[in-house]
Every structure is written in C-alpha cells, then in structure tokens.
Amino acid sequence: MQRRKLEELSLMDDFLFNAMLTHPETGERFTNKILKLFFNREFKNLKVSAQKFYAGMNTDLRGARLDVCIEGDFVDIEGSEIPSVYDVELDQNNRVKDISAFPKRSRFYHAIIDSRSLKSGEDFGRLKQVYVIFICNYDPFGYDRVLYTIKNRCLEEPEMEYDDGSETIVLYTKGTKGIIPEELRQFLNYMENTDQNNAVNEDLKDIQEMVDVVKRDGEVSLQYMKSFEHDQLMYAQGEAAGREDGLRAGRLAEMKNTEREKKRADIAQSRIKELEAELKKYREKPTV
C-alpha cells in the first residue's frame, strides 16, 4: 500500500478536502467560497461536519457517512434566509456496478438527512432544503456534461412547479458540455490539479494560499499520518482475514478430499470383503 505525501494531495482527496473545511484558519472562508461558486449566492450561519455519520434507525438498517455535511442558511433574491443542508461528496469511484446504483445512492442520502431534519410534531413546511452535491472525476450518466441538476417533477405536467426542497447536483470535473460560470469550471479543474499553476483567478489564488496553510500545519500532518496508519491497519486486517479465509477454505477442501478418499477406501475395502467371501464359498463348494 503506497502512501502519497500530504504535499501531493489534490482537493479531490477526501483527507485534504475535509481538512480544508474544518481547519480553524481556513474552514469558514473555504466553505463560503465553494458554496458561492456552486450556487452564486450568499450564505450565513454555516456549521461544517466532516465525515458525519448517520446511524441506521436500528442495528438492522444501513446508516450513511457523509463526506462533508454543511448546515446553514442561504439568502434568496428577496433577502430571506432559508435553512438548508448541503452534503458534499467527493466521488472517484467509477466501478460499473456502483454507477448503475448512483441515483438510488443519492436518494438514500436525501432520505437519511430528511429523517433527521424534523422533530416530532413539527410541521412538514419546516423541512430544510437539502442539496446533495457530488464532485466526480468520472461521468456517472455518460452525457459528458459538466453539470447535472436533478429535481423531482410531474411527468404529466413537466412545466408544473414542484419544489419539495430536494435537489441533487452532480459536477463532472472533465465534462465539456453545458454552460456554467468560467470560475466554476476553473475550480473543477483545480480540484483535480491543485497547485499554483492552476490557481488562475483571484478566488483560486486565495484557495491556494489556504491549501498551503493546511499542508504546512503540523497537526494536519500528524492527522494524515494517523489516518494512513489506520488505513494500513485496516488493509492488513483485511489481508489477514483474506488469508485466514483462504486457509479455512483450504482446510475445508482438504477435509472434503480426505472424506472422499476415506469413502472410496471404505467402498474398496467392502468390495474386497465381498470378493473374499465369494471366493471362500467357491472353494468350499463340494466337487462332483
């Protein structure tokens, strides 16, 4: 298991992205900056939770780990502050079986966030706006679009307004189709290629300075080392479990082979006894 240096990480790496959002010197500025790039709006009262885990309702039900959960208010065009939740997921996994389940994965994240958004007895109108945002270095839908915006709608009346406060945004870092602000397109390229050369506008230069602060922080370096040691431990345990499974399978196969050989030996021995008995009868048979 090869380890990359902290200096080599891009913002598409979970560790660096989460460190940027939660670092005391960069967290608030970086959070506001990326949300403004995504939505072109102002935000207030932001609260960031990295690697937030929502347990299942009981031990038999699946929970979800959100890469970054941001709670706060955005200010709409009329000046109203609307309570919202933003789940930001960095997704570099392009295995075919996972791509096919992408829409249901998004549905699950929305559902599990919604299930924690209302207290008992609260009116449904108080349900928060929920945005699940995927930043992908692969195209989950195959249309080469840089931006996919997904909302519920009425099939019979597609123009009918149906705002249930649920929205999924998928940003494909290499997408070429679609019109988005140039600053957002540059940011998506910078996400994958995080260095001074790709900090091509003032916002990205500001973000690059934040990245430098985080990468030079000794505490962040220590956390990265610990996370790598943890990953190594999990990897080693997985390998050990795999070896143990292999040994167990080998022992089981050996036992089955032994049982088969024993059965064959028992059958052969039984047949020998039958032949010996027949031979004895033949020898004892009186001659005429």
Buried (B, 14 or more C-beta within 10 A) or exposed (E): EEEEEBEEBBBBBBBBBBBBBBBEEBBEBBBBBBBBBBBEEBBEEBEBBBEBEBEEEEEEEEEBEBBBBBBBBBEEEEEEBEBBBBBBBBBEEEEEEEBEEBEEBBBBBBEBBBEEBBEEEEEEEEBBBBBBBBBBBBBBBEEEBBBBEBEEBEEEEEEEEEEBBBBBBBBBBEBEEBEBEEBBBBBBBBBBBBEEEBBBEEBBEBBBBBBEBBBEBEEBBEBBEEBBEEEEEEEEEEEEEEEEEEEEEEEEEEEEEEEEEEEEEEEEEEEEEEEEEEEEEEEEEEEE
